[in-house]
Amino acid sequence: ASMSMSNSTSALSEADPDGPGFNMARIAELVQLWNRIDEAVAEMANEAKDNVKYLFSLRRFFDPLYNGTPQNIMDSLPALLNSIKIIHTIARYYNTNERMTTLFVSITDQMIVNCKEHISN
């Protein structure tokens, strides 16, 4: 094992004018890669925080959807839709068609579940 380690070290030093293990071009490349990954992670964290903020603002509408009567849901819909409209207008990340569609599907699904339960009982 030490022979192969010795061979790889000498191969590095022969190919690397900066000495064994210190290829400055490779280090610079890795630092650039690290910076790109760091920026991407920071952007994703900002997106997650922003999305949570806007979704959290809708929490007051969850009680009627999950525990209210169909009439409670109908009464809360104008305010819920207005809040979603505001989110669509000002949210930096959550205003995509895909995310809005998913949100509306979730709300509609819960409305259906609530109404089915109300009819069954």
N, C-alpha and C positions, 0 to 999 in steps of 0.2 A: 504494500500500500504506500509506503514511503517513497518507493521508486517512482510510482505514477504521480505522486504529489510533487516530487522533485522535477519530473519531466514537465508537468503542467506549469510549474513556477518558471522554469527556464523558458518554456514556450511563450509565456506571458511577457517575460522580460525581453526576449528577443523581438517580439512583435510590438512592444510598448516602449517608446523612447523615454517615457516618464518614469520608468522603473516598474518593478513587479506589482501588479494589482492597482496601479494608478494611471489608468488611461483617461486623461482629462476630457477627451472628446466623448467618451462613453459616460463619464460622470455628468457632463453638461447635458447630454441627451436624457439621462435618467432624472436629472433635476427638472428639466422641461416637462417630462412625462409626469413627474410627481406634481408639479404646479398645475398641469391640466387636470389631473385627477382631483387635486385639492379644490380647484375652482368648480369642477362638476359636482363634487360632494357638497360644497357650500351652496351652490345653486339649488340642488335637490333639497337640502335642509331648509332653505328659504321658502321653496315651493311648498314643502310639507307644513311649515309653520303658517304660511299664508292660507293654505287650504283649511287647516284646522281652525284658524280664526274665523273664516267665513262660515264653515259648517257649524261651528259652535254657536254662531249668531242665530242659527235656525233652531236651536234646542227648545225654545219655548213652544214651537209648533209640534214637537214630538208627542207631548202628552195627549192632545186631542187625537192625533193619528193612532196612538196605541191604546188609549184608555177612554176616549170620548165616544159620544154617539155619532152616528152619521151627520146629524144636525150640527154638532160641535165642530166636526171636520169642515162642513160647508161654511160655517161661520168664520172659521180661521183661514180658509183658502185665500181670500183676497189679500190679507196681510202676508201670508206665506209666499204667494206669487209675487207680491211687491218686493219682498226681501230677496227672493231669487233674482228678480229683475235687477236689483241694485248690485247683487253679487256679480251677475253677468256683465254689468256695466263697468264696475270698478276693480274687480279682482284681476290681479296680474296673471295668475295661473289657472284659476278655476273656471274661467269664462270660455273654455273650449266647448264645441258642440258635443264632443264625446263625454266630457264630465257633466255637462248640463243634462244630456240625455240620460245618463246613468242616475243622476239625482232625481229626475222626473220619473223614471221607471221605478225607483225605490219608493218614492212617495206614492205613486199610483198603486203599486203592489200592496203597500200597507193600507191604503184606503180600501182596497178590495178585501183584504183579510179582515179589517175592522167591520166592514159592511156585512160580510158573510157571517161573522160571529154574531152581529146584532140580529140578523135575520134568523139564525139558528136558535137563538135564545129567546 
